[in-house]
Amino acid sequence: MNTKLFVGNLSYQASEQDLTELFSQAGTVESVKIITDTYTGQPKGFGFVEMSTNEEAKNAISTLNGATFKDRNITVSEARPRTERKGGGGGGGGGGGGRGPHRRTDRRR
């Protein structure tokens, strides 16, 4: 089991200090990170907590998953490794040139 936990459905008012205090009930907290939007800096409603041992991580899941924290029922589960994100293709190349606008030419000389 991984010692890093995913915490979902967090209140936007929750701080990393709040999470540290909450998860301390289950054992020693090594680190806490609430994920924020890159552009606005606003919390995205989820984060990660790393516990010091596998046993403490299991205890945190069994104790805190579904618990009410700041008026929200949080989800706590083992964090999955980040998947390698491939660059999305550049999109289609747009239509071809065609023949250009229709022109009426007078062929009388």
ZIURHU-V482670 format. One record per pair of residues at least 24 apart in sequence whose ideal C-beta (glycine too) atoms are under 8 Angstrom apart, sorted by the first residue. I is the first residue (numbers start at 1). J is the second residue. D is the distance in Angstrom with one decimal. If there is no record, write none. Layout:
BEGIN
I,J,D + I,J,D
END
This chain:
BEGIN
1,54,4.5 + 1,57,6.0 + 1,58,6.2 + 1,78,6.2 + 2,54,7.8 + 2,57,6.9 + 2,78,5.2 + 2,79,6.0 + 3,30,7.3 + 3,50,5.6 + 3,51,5.0 + 3,52,6.9 + 3,53,6.6 + 3,54,6.0 + 3,56,7.4 + 3,57,4.8 + 4,48,5.9 + 4,49,7.6 + 4,50,4.8 + 4,57,7.7 + 4,78,7.6 + 4,79,4.2 + 5,48,6.6 + 5,49,4.9 + 5,50,7.2 + 5,51,6.7 + 5,57,5.9 + 5,60,6.0 + 5,61,6.8 + 5,76,5.7 + 5,77,6.8 + 5,78,6.4 + 5,79,5.7 + 6,46,6.9 + 6,48,6.2 + 6,75,7.6 + 6,76,7.3 + 6,77,5.2 + 6,78,7.2 + 6,79,4.4 + 6,80,7.3 + 7,46,6.3 + 7,47,5.1 + 7,48,6.8 + 7,49,5.8 + 7,74,5.9 + 7,75,7.2 + 7,76,5.5 + 8,45,7.3 + 8,46,4.7 + 8,74,6.7 + 8,75,4.2 + 8,76,7.9 + 8,77,7.8 + 9,45,6.5 + 9,46,7.4 + 9,72,5.3 + 9,73,6.3 + 9,74,5.3 + 9,75,5.5 + 10,34,6.8 + 10,43,6.9 + 10,45,5.2 + 10,46,5.8 + 10,47,6.0 + 10,69,7.5 + 10,70,7.8 + 10,72,6.7 + 10,74,6.3 + 11,45,7.9 + 11,69,7.0 + 11,70,3.7 + 11,71,6.4 + 11,72,4.9 + 12,42,7.0 + 12,43,5.0 + 12,45,6.5 + 13,70,6.0 + 14,43,7.3 + 14,69,7.0 + 14,70,5.4 + 16,47,7.6 + 18,69,7.9 + 18,70,7.2 + 19,47,6.5 + 19,49,6.0 + 20,49,8.0 + 22,64,6.9 + 22,69,6.0 + 23,49,5.0 + 23,51,7.0 + 23,60,5.6 + 23,64,7.0 + 25,63,6.7 + 25,64,7.7 + 26,51,6.9 + 26,56,5.7 + 26,59,4.5 + 26,60,3.7 + 26,63,5.3 + 26,64,6.6 + 27,51,5.4 + 27,52,6.4 + 27,53,6.8 + 27,55,7.4 + 27,56,2.8 + 27,57,7.9 + 27,59,6.0 + 27,60,6.8 + 28,52,4.0 + 28,53,7.7 + 28,56,6.4 + 48,79,5.7
END
